[in-house]
Amino acid sequence: RTEAKALFSEQERAALQLAWLSAQQPLTTPRRFVQPVIDTFEPIELVHLITVCAIGSLIQRFSAVTKPAIAPKVVSFVEKYGIETQTLAIRYPIPTSELTRVA
């Protein structure tokens, strides 16, 4: 996201984009999306990065399938900071105005 550009270095943004892509499009990755990673990482670093992304993707898929209970400590943290845990709500947020209109 544009507002997050100042938070991460060019290399970190490239890694985050690869992580997002590996979860979204694991079999087809357009070159223009992975070029920043190719430009900023050495081959061995790419292997490490892709491995981390793959493990993250497996954990994401496992959690989506098994829907494990969230630990009380994590629930407390999530509630304290108003963090959404429903993936569909994160991906397709409903504007607040829509929520009040339905209620």
HELIX and SHEET records of a PDB file:
HELIX    1   1 THR A    2  LEU A    7  5                                   6    
HELIX    2   2 GLU A   10  GLN A   24  1                                  15    
HELIX    3   3 ARG A   31  THR A   40  1                                  10    
HELIX    4   4 PRO A   43  THR A   66  1                                  24    
HELIX    5   5 PRO A   72  TYR A   81  1                                  10    
HELIX    6   6 THR A   87  ARG A   91  1                                   5    
HELIX    7   7 THR A   96  VAL A  102  1                                   7    
END                                                                             
